[in-house]
């Protein structure tokens, strides 16, 4: 398991690094057939010792954060959160990982077949380059100062809600596997989940 540890306003000592790696490494026992990597951020802000862990496994993301007055206690706390998440969704996560492996195997077979066909026909792929033009306007306009890109993966609504919980987010954007539409699942104030679906006018083209 690959574990990357970063420090912010703290000197990550060898003993602290070893402790974090040992604790995070325990997650690997839940996913013995899938490669896993994790990013651990250790931060000190005055008296607050904050630990954030983001783990990637089989297309799923596990995320947890904890803060206490002691860095070792924060590591223990965030690991407790992550292990509770895994136990809660263990069956669904394992099913999702199996489906992911099957999908990757099928995609590999298709790509390999296509490559063999291209080699036989001696086809040369064409490279298409496009250039974007920036337009400047007079006066002040609000600007987009930060952009995040992420794959919108096909999944069912319950799977999307599970992934939102694993990320500890309030909403999650995904492609609904039942409708092939981009949906948003979100957490309501009453603790339940809500779902946003697009509505297209008859005159609009998707």
N, C-alpha and C positions, 0 to 999 in steps of 0.2 A: 504494500500500500504506500502510495506517495503522499507525504504530508509536508506541506510548505508552511513555515511559521514566520510571521512578521511581527515586529515590535514597533509600537508607536509611543514615544515618550518613555521608553523602558529599555533597559539593557537585557536582552534575552540571554540569560546565563545558560551554560551547558546543562545544569541540573533542571532548570525550568523547561528547557527545550526537550530534554529526555522525558520529563514528566508528561508534557503535553502530547508528545508522540506516542507514548505508551497508552495514555488514556484514549486518544482518538483511534489508535490502532484496534481497539476493542470492537469498533463498529464493523470491522472486516469480517468478523465471525458470522454476521447476519447475511453476508453477500459473498460466500466463498467461491462462487462461479463467475463473478463479475469483477472486472478491474475497477478499482476505486481510488480516488484521490481527494484530498481535503486541504482546504486553506484555513489556517488558524491565525487570527489577528489578536494580539495581546496589546491592550492600551491602558495607560494610566492617565487619569484626569483628576488631579488633586487627590482626594481620598478614594476615588472610584477606580476599581480595578475591573476592566471590562474585557470579556473574552467573546469573540464571535467566530463561529465555525461554519463553514460552508463546504459540504461534501457532495461530490458528483459520483453517481453510480448508475450505469445502465440507462442513461437518459433522464434519470430522476435527480432532483436536487434536495438535499437535506440541509436545513439551516437552523441555527440556534444562537442565542445570545444571553449572556448572564453578566451581572455586575455585583460585586461585593466589596468588602474592604481588604480582601486578600486575593492575590492572583491564583493561588492554588485552589482556593475555595470556589472561585469563579469558574475555573476549568472543570471542577467536579460538578458544579451546578449546571453548566451548559451540557455536559455529557449526560447527566440525568435526563434533561429535557429531550435530547436527541434519542436516547434509548427508549424513552416513553413513546415518542413518535413512531419509532420503528416497530415496537411491540403492538401499538394500536393498529397499524396498517400493514402488519407483516404479511398476511395472506395476499392482500391486494398488491403490495409491492412486489412480492415474488412472482405473482401472475403477470404483472406488468413487465418485469425483467425477462421472463420467459418469452413473452410476445415480442419484446424488443430484440432478443437474440434471434428468434425465428425470422423477423423482418429483415435484420441485417444479413442473415444467411441468404435469404431470397434475393435481396438487392445485390449481393456479391455475385450470385449465380447469373443474374440478369446482366450485370456489368461485364462479367467475364465472357458471356456469350456474345454480347455486342462487340467487345474488343476483338474476339476471334474473327467475327464476321468482317470487321473493318480491316483487320490485318490481311485477310484473304483477298479482299477487294482493293487493297492498297489505297485506301481512301485517306486523304489528308484533311484533318480538321481545319476549318476556317476560323480565324481569329477576328473578332469584331470589336473594334474599339470605339467608344463613344466619349465625347467631351461634354462637360457641363459648363454652362455659362452663368456667371454671377451677375445679377442685376442690382444696381445701386439706385436708391430712391432718396429724394430730398426729404428732410424732416425726420422726426424720430418715430420709429416703429418698434414695438416689442420684438425681441429676437428669441429664437430657440437656442438656449445656451448649453443644453445637454441632451444627448440622444442616446438611447439604449436600444440595442438590437438583440433579438433572441429568436430562436426557432419557434414557430407556432405549430405545435405537434398535434396530430389528430388524437383525440381521446374522448371518452364518454364523460358526461357531466360529473358523475360521482368521482371519477379519476381526477378530474380537474380540481374538484373541491379538496380531494386528498392532497394533491400537489400544492395547493394554496396553503393548506395547514402545515405541510412539511417546510414550506418556505417562510411560514409565519407572516404571510402577507394578508392584506385586507381584500385584495382582488387578484384575479389571474386571467390572462387572455389565452385562449386556446381555440383550435379548430374542432368543432363538434363532429365526432366520428359518425353520428347518426344523420346529420344534415349537411355536412361538408361546409358549414358556415362558420365564420369567426364569431365566437361568443365570449362573454365576460361573466365569470362567476365571482360573486362578492359576498363579504360577510355583513349581515344585517346587525343592527343595534340590539335586536332581541336574541342574538346568538345563532340564528338560523342562517341559511344561505339564500342568496338571490341569484337570478340568471338574467343576463341581458342578451337578447337576440335581435339581429337586424331585421328591419321591415323594408322591403323594396317596393316602390311605386310601380304600377304596371308600365309606365312610360320610361322607367329607368332601365338601363342595361347593367347587369352585374359584371 
